[in-house]
């Protein structure tokens, strides 16, 4: 009786809670659709929130195209809409929450390729596209994407995530998208994740990108901005200064820019990430450094080859007292960087450092000792590329030397309350035994991840004993070098012995992201 009431809609709050709990389990949701009308009505919208997520599944596009008006259908010359196809009961275009332009184009491409097999009436048309007039194929692709985009906007959808790719080959489509956004600022008003990916910076002068100054409401609610080549959009930041908390610079070249004036509006920024950028200087980021109010950035990623050391020092001085999550992947002036962290940062809980060399060891240990009071997550990785001046054997010796220095001296300075430890080293079993013996004071470790770069992979028993003794909840082990058949079976034996603890490395690894919890798992 209780189940009957539940699934018939008598208890809507509980029913909705159950469906929301199952939202990531597609098979269960599909089953709910078949139970009764009530469950169908509350499940269908969830299934259509991100239809482009599932690859190699373009059949649903036919459903979308049925919602086009006669004028738009006429633009799809050669595509036949059978009279037996009636408009569905649900308004499927209104349900979409995540729209990725790249995925949409991939699905449309597959949809066109399947025309011959799925609709014989379009055979002649499709053959002409693929064999005689390939230029028309691109036109049809762009046309369908344009019509879908307009269809979504006309349904007053409220997106959570939007990804747009700007590339030269899709010039007309890009212009249409931006024009439609300007006409309907509500389209962007509730977006949390907005990504503009510029394929080539030379495209920008030819693309009439609208200024968001004309429709500030389109951007005032954005909480996260992930923008490739963001330099072209700095003027828009003033309209989201009260809500924008996370910004990520990826593959940006700031060499030709005097300064990024829009940054001075980001007074509520909590996460700042630089990945593979060039030309990062004090001059360019002076507006951010000159913000008069305290800049309470908790999460920082520094990953790149071209960063002015003065900027890094100034940034740590500005935000160091608030910093909790820090990821560093730099090959410049690391000693100075470590000193700056020690001088200004004392609340770091998450620390990831890569590209470690033997000259860094002393300062690295000083840094870990300095932050150990709050440190909960630690990830260390030795240098991951061989310098041109080193032959392979010398490089391996250097890797082993650095790893040995870390293993023999790290354990005793780790905090008792460490929860997560990730080591990407060239591991010698003797040094590993020393390290694990020095870690016996740690009482809260629940995740241990080890990548062994050594070709002599014989550390299974050592790890097995430690995992058992410390009752580590989550354990992952990987070998990045080639290993023998004997070593391979040794790994299988290790997994069988401690099977309850073993998980794939990819499931346990933690990195800073722009998510609310700042970790990407």
Secondary structure, 3 states (H helix, E strand, C coil): CHHHHHHHCCCHHHHHHHHHHCCCCHHHHHHHHCCCHHHHHHHHHHHCCCHHHCCCCCCHHHHHHCCCCHHHHHHCCCCCCCCCCCCCCCCHHHHCCEEEHHHHHHHHHHHHHCHHHHCHHHHHHHHHHHHHCHHHHHHHHHHHHHHHHHHHHHCCCCCCEEEEEECHHHHHHHHHHHHHHHHCCHHHHCCCEEEEEECCHHHHHHCCCCCHHHHHHHCCCCCEEEEECHHHHHHHHHHHCCCCCEEEEECCECCCCCCCHHHHHCCCCCEEEEEEEECECCCCCHHHHCCCCCCCCCEEEEEECCECHHHHHHHHHHHCCCCCEEEEEECCCHHHHHHHHHHHCCCCCEEEEEEECHHHHHHHHHHHHHHCCCCCEEEEEECCCCCCCCCHHHHHHHHHHHHHHHHHHHHHHCCCCCCEEEEEECCCHHHHHHHHHCCCCCCCCCEEEEEECCCCCCCHHHHHHHHHHHCCCEEEEEECCCCCHHHHHHHHHHHHHCHHHECCHHHHCCEECCCCCCEEC
